[in-house]
């Protein structure tokens, strides 16, 4: 299983802060997981679609979308942070 976590605006719009996803040959990279999330349509497609900036961390380390995922990993998604 992969543990997915959603933060800030993503959590609010998706109405969930976490879920689990089966680990398989189709979920071995961050991009593959994002593709599965986008395929759900609606808000999922809007938030994870082309042109959207979503930051990703695997096991609390920032990564890019071609990073590998292993069974049992935590994958966290959150919008870019700005401050002043």
N, CA and C atoms as an extended XYZ file, in Angstrom:
252
Properties=species:S:1:pos:R:3:atomname:S:1:resname:S:1:resid:I:1 pbc="F F F"
N         0.834       -1.182        0.000 N   UNK     1
C         0.000        0.000        0.000 CA  UNK     1
C         0.882        1.251        0.000 C   UNK     1
N         0.375        2.292       -0.631 N   UNK     2
C         1.015        3.598       -0.620 CA  UNK     2
C         0.102        4.514        0.190 C   UNK     2
N         0.673        5.267        1.090 N   UNK     3
C        -0.103        6.217        1.889 CA  UNK     3
C        -0.032        7.584        1.227 C   UNK     3
N        -1.185        8.092        0.809 N   UNK     4
C        -1.256        9.399        0.167 CA  UNK     4
C        -1.738       10.431        1.172 C   UNK     4
N        -1.115       11.600        1.154 N   UNK     5
C        -1.517       12.696        2.049 CA  UNK     5
C        -1.713       13.945        1.205 C   UNK     5
N        -2.751       14.705        1.529 N   UNK     6
C        -3.082       15.927        0.806 CA  UNK     6
C        -3.139       17.079        1.800 C   UNK     6
N        -2.519       18.206        1.449 N   UNK     7
C        -2.416       19.324        2.378 CA  UNK     7
C        -3.000       20.605        1.797 C   UNK     7
N        -3.367       21.502        2.714 N   UNK     8
C        -3.822       22.863        2.409 CA  UNK     8
C        -4.996       22.838        1.436 C   UNK     8
N        -4.899       23.615        0.376 N   UNK     9
C        -5.995       23.754       -0.592 CA  UNK     9
C        -6.389       22.409       -1.198 C   UNK     9
N        -5.439       21.523       -1.415 N   UNK    10
C        -5.757       20.211       -1.976 CA  UNK    10
C        -6.679       19.439       -1.042 C   UNK    10
N        -6.353       19.431        0.236 N   UNK    11
C        -7.180       18.739        1.235 CA  UNK    11
C        -8.582       19.318        1.255 C   UNK    11
N        -8.683       20.632        1.197 N   UNK    12
C        -9.995       21.282        1.245 CA  UNK    12
C       -10.835       20.954        0.018 C   UNK    12
N       -10.247       21.064       -1.164 N   UNK    13
C       -11.014       20.845       -2.390 CA  UNK    13
C       -11.324       19.371       -2.639 C   UNK    13
N       -10.447       18.477       -2.216 N   UNK    14
C       -10.679       17.042       -2.395 CA  UNK    14
C       -11.492       16.451       -1.253 C   UNK    14
N       -11.648       17.207       -0.189 N   UNK    15
C       -12.403       16.808        0.999 CA  UNK    15
C       -11.852       15.537        1.644 C   UNK    15
N       -10.521       15.420        1.597 N   UNK    16
C        -9.848       14.326        2.285 CA  UNK    16
C        -8.405       14.722        2.552 C   UNK    16
N        -7.881       14.286        3.662 N   UNK    17
C        -6.499       14.572        3.999 CA  UNK    17
C        -5.569       13.405        3.730 C   UNK    17
N        -6.156       12.213        3.570 N   UNK    18
C        -5.319       11.043        3.331 CA  UNK    18
C        -6.139        9.894        2.770 C   UNK    18
N        -5.431        8.971        2.161 N   UNK    19
C        -6.036        7.726        1.679 CA  UNK    19
C        -4.902        6.756        1.376 C   UNK    19
N        -5.252        5.520        1.124 N   UNK    20
C        -4.258        4.533        0.708 CA  UNK    20
C        -4.553        4.115       -0.724 C   UNK    20
N        -3.505        3.697       -1.420 N   UNK    21
C        -3.623        3.226       -2.796 CA  UNK    21
C        -2.822        1.936       -2.889 C   UNK    21
N        -3.334        0.972       -3.611 N   UNK    22
C        -2.615       -0.279       -3.819 CA  UNK    22
C        -1.302       -0.014       -4.539 C   UNK    22
N        -0.239       -0.637       -4.081 N   UNK    23
C         1.036       -0.572       -4.777 CA  UNK    23
C         1.039       -1.651       -5.857 C   UNK    23
N         1.393       -1.252       -7.079 N   UNK    24
C         1.425       -2.204       -8.188 CA  UNK    24
C         2.406       -1.702       -9.239 C   UNK    24
N         2.489       -2.415      -10.337 N   UNK    25
C         3.368       -1.982      -11.430 CA  UNK    25
C         2.890       -0.657      -12.028 C   UNK    25
N         1.642       -0.285      -11.791 N   UNK    26
C         1.098        0.986      -12.290 CA  UNK    26
C         1.286        2.140      -11.305 C   UNK    26
N         1.905        1.897      -10.171 N   UNK    27
C         2.089        2.965       -9.176 CA  UNK    27
C         3.534        3.028       -8.684 C   UNK    27
N         4.483        2.801       -9.566 N   UNK    28
C         5.878        2.761       -9.151 CA  UNK    28
C         6.598        4.103       -9.239 C   UNK    28
N         5.928        5.128       -9.770 N   UNK    29
C         6.507        6.473       -9.810 CA  UNK    29
C         5.462        7.480       -9.360 C   UNK    29
N         5.929        8.646       -8.963 N   UNK    30
C         5.003        9.717       -8.587 CA  UNK    30
C         4.101       10.050       -9.773 C   UNK    30
N         4.659       10.140      -10.964 N   UNK    31
C         3.851       10.468      -12.149 CA  UNK    31
C         2.738        9.457      -12.379 C   UNK    31
N         3.007        8.178      -12.150 N   UNK    32
C         1.989        7.144      -12.314 CA  UNK    32
C         0.856        7.323      -11.303 C   UNK    32
N         1.195        7.679      -10.084 N   UNK    33
C         0.173        7.930       -9.067 CA  UNK    33
C        -0.645        9.161       -9.452 C   UNK    33
N         0.024       10.217       -9.885 N   UNK    34
C        -0.679       11.434      -10.312 CA  UNK    34
C        -1.631       11.116      -11.463 C   UNK    34
N        -1.204       10.299      -12.412 N   UNK    35
C        -2.066        9.924      -13.536 CA  UNK    35
C        -3.324        9.205      -13.045 C   UNK    35
N        -3.171        8.335      -12.055 N   UNK    36
C        -4.342        7.647      -11.513 CA  UNK    36
C        -5.268        8.625      -10.802 C   UNK    36
N        -4.701        9.578      -10.074 N   UNK    37
C        -5.530       10.576       -9.395 CA  UNK    37
C        -6.277       11.436      -10.411 C   UNK    37
N        -5.586       11.885      -11.466 N   UNK    38
C        -6.219       12.699      -12.513 CA  UNK    38
C        -7.354       11.950      -13.190 C   UNK    38
N        -7.205       10.643      -13.361 N   UNK    39
C        -8.208        9.855      -14.085 CA  UNK    39
C        -9.543        9.778      -13.339 C   UNK    39
N        -9.570       10.196      -12.091 N   UNK    40
C       -10.816       10.199      -11.320 CA  UNK    40
C       -11.778       11.284      -11.798 C   UNK    40
N       -11.243       12.269      -12.521 N   UNK    41
C       -12.080       13.349      -13.042 CA  UNK    41
C       -12.419       14.379      -11.979 C   UNK    41
N       -13.290       15.312      -12.325 N   UNK    42
C       -13.742       16.340      -11.396 CA  UNK    42
C       -12.605       17.136      -10.791 C   UNK    42
N       -12.685       17.371       -9.493 N   UNK    43
C       -11.669       18.145       -8.781 CA  UNK    43
C       -10.295       17.501       -8.886 C   UNK    43
N       -10.249       16.178       -8.928 N   UNK    44
C        -8.970       15.475       -9.034 CA  UNK    44
C        -8.262       15.882      -10.327 C   UNK    44
N        -8.994       15.865      -11.413 N   UNK    45
C        -8.423       16.239      -12.704 CA  UNK    45
C        -8.039       17.714      -12.732 C   UNK    45
N        -8.870       18.550      -12.132 N   UNK    46
C        -8.580       19.988      -12.085 CA  UNK    46
C        -7.294       20.269      -11.311 C   UNK    46
N        -7.144       19.653      -10.147 N   UNK    47
C        -6.011       19.943       -9.272 CA  UNK    47
C        -4.692       19.307       -9.720 C   UNK    47
N        -4.768       18.149      -10.365 N   UNK    48
C        -3.559       17.438      -10.774 CA  UNK    48
C        -3.324       17.491      -12.278 C   UNK    48
N        -4.151       18.251      -12.992 N   UNK    49
C        -4.065       18.323      -14.444 CA  UNK    49
C        -2.868       19.108      -14.948 C   UNK    49
N        -2.728       19.077      -16.260 N   UNK    50
C        -1.638       19.788      -16.921 CA  UNK    50
C        -1.678       21.269      -16.561 C   UNK    50
N        -0.509       21.825      -16.336 N   UNK    51
C        -0.401       23.237      -16.009 CA  UNK    51
C        -0.565       23.559      -14.535 C   UNK    51
N        -0.955       22.581      -13.729 N   UNK    52
C        -1.118       22.799      -12.297 CA  UNK    52
C         0.205       22.519      -11.584 C   UNK    52
N         0.528       23.360      -10.629 N   UNK    53
C         1.746       23.154       -9.841 CA  UNK    53
C         1.370       22.515       -8.516 C   UNK    53
N         1.832       21.301       -8.334 N   UNK    54
C         1.622       20.571       -7.086 CA  UNK    54
C         2.983       20.036       -6.659 C   UNK    54
N         3.387       20.370       -5.453 N   UNK    55
C         4.647       19.873       -4.911 CA  UNK    55
C         4.433       18.483       -4.340 C   UNK    55
N         5.501       17.677       -4.375 N   UNK    56
C         5.406       16.285       -3.932 CA  UNK    56
C         6.587       15.950       -3.041 C   UNK    56
N         6.303       15.179       -1.996 N   UNK    57
C         7.350       14.633       -1.135 CA  UNK    57
C         7.091       13.137       -0.966 C   UNK    57
N         8.142       12.358       -1.063 N   UNK    58
C         8.056       10.921       -0.784 CA  UNK    58
C         8.829       10.681        0.497 C   UNK    58
N         8.146       10.130        1.478 N   UNK    59
C         8.743        9.882        2.796 CA  UNK    59
C         9.390       11.153        3.351 C   UNK    59
N         8.677       12.261        3.215 N   UNK    60
C         9.037       13.565        3.756 CA  UNK    60
C        10.270       14.184        3.107 C   UNK    60
N        10.605       13.743        1.890 N   UNK    61
C        11.688       14.358        1.128 CA  UNK    61
C        11.134       14.852       -0.195 C   UNK    61
N        11.374       16.133       -0.485 N   UNK    62
C        10.891       16.711       -1.728 CA  UNK    62
C        11.426       15.906       -2.909 C   UNK    62
N        10.593       15.758       -3.945 N   UNK    63
C        11.005       14.989       -5.114 CA  UNK    63
C        10.307       15.528       -6.349 C   UNK    63
N        10.642       14.961       -7.496 N   UNK    64
C         9.948       15.338       -8.711 CA  UNK    64
C         9.064       14.176       -9.157 C   UNK    64
N         8.329       14.393      -10.243 N   UNK    65
C         7.320       13.413      -10.643 CA  UNK    65
C         7.883       12.112      -11.194 C   UNK    65
N         9.147       12.071      -11.576 N   UNK    66
C         9.682       10.797      -12.058 CA  UNK    66
C        10.387       10.009      -10.955 C   UNK    66
N        10.222       10.436       -9.728 N   UNK    67
C        10.799        9.711       -8.588 CA  UNK    67
C        10.083        8.378       -8.382 C   UNK    67
N        10.851        7.383       -7.945 N   UNK    68
C        10.304        6.045       -7.689 CA  UNK    68
C         9.552        6.000       -6.366 C   UNK    68
N         8.599        5.102       -6.319 N   UNK    69
C         7.819        4.843       -5.103 CA  UNK    69
C         7.919        3.358       -4.803 C   UNK    69
N         8.037        3.032       -3.530 N   UNK    70
C         8.074        1.639       -3.094 CA  UNK    70
C         6.854        1.343       -2.231 C   UNK    70
N         6.548        0.075       -2.103 N   UNK    71
C         5.439       -0.340       -1.249 CA  UNK    71
C         5.674        0.172        0.163 C   UNK    71
N         4.660        0.770        0.766 N   UNK    72
C         4.753        1.288        2.124 CA  UNK    72
C         5.159        2.750        2.207 C   UNK    72
N         5.512        3.376        1.078 N   UNK    73
C         5.929        4.780        1.095 CA  UNK    73
C         4.756        5.717        1.368 C   UNK    73
N         5.105        6.885        1.883 N   UNK    74
C         4.143        7.973        2.038 CA  UNK    74
C         4.416        8.987        0.932 C   UNK    74
N         3.373        9.358        0.202 N   UNK    75
C         3.490       10.360       -0.856 CA  UNK    75
C         2.581       11.522       -0.467 C   UNK    75
N         3.183       12.689       -0.291 N   UNK    76
C         2.433       13.865        0.140 CA  UNK    76
C         2.365       14.882       -0.992 C   UNK    76
N         1.192       15.480       -1.166 N   UNK    77
C         0.962       16.477       -2.193 CA  UNK    77
C         0.523       17.769       -1.533 C   UNK    77
N         1.084       18.894       -2.004 N   UNK    78
C         0.680       20.176       -1.453 CA  UNK    78
C         0.954       21.279       -2.468 C   UNK    78
N         0.184       22.366       -2.381 N   UNK    79
C         0.390       23.484       -3.319 CA  UNK    79
C         1.662       24.229       -2.973 C   UNK    79
N         2.185       25.009       -3.925 N   UNK    80
C         3.364       25.820       -3.637 CA  UNK    80
C         3.086       26.766       -2.468 C   UNK    80
N         4.105       27.031       -1.711 N   UNK    81
C         3.977       27.896       -0.541 CA  UNK    81
C         4.563       29.263       -0.886 C   UNK    81
N         3.817       30.293       -0.562 N   UNK    82
C         4.342       31.650       -0.739 CA  UNK    82
C         4.278       32.346        0.619 C   UNK    82
N         5.068       33.336        0.746 N   UNK    83
C         5.070       34.046        2.023 CA  UNK    83
C         5.548       35.458        1.828 C   UNK    83
N         5.516       36.174        2.881 N   UNK    84
C         5.925       37.566        2.751 CA  UNK    84
C         6.727       38.018        3.941 C   UNK    84
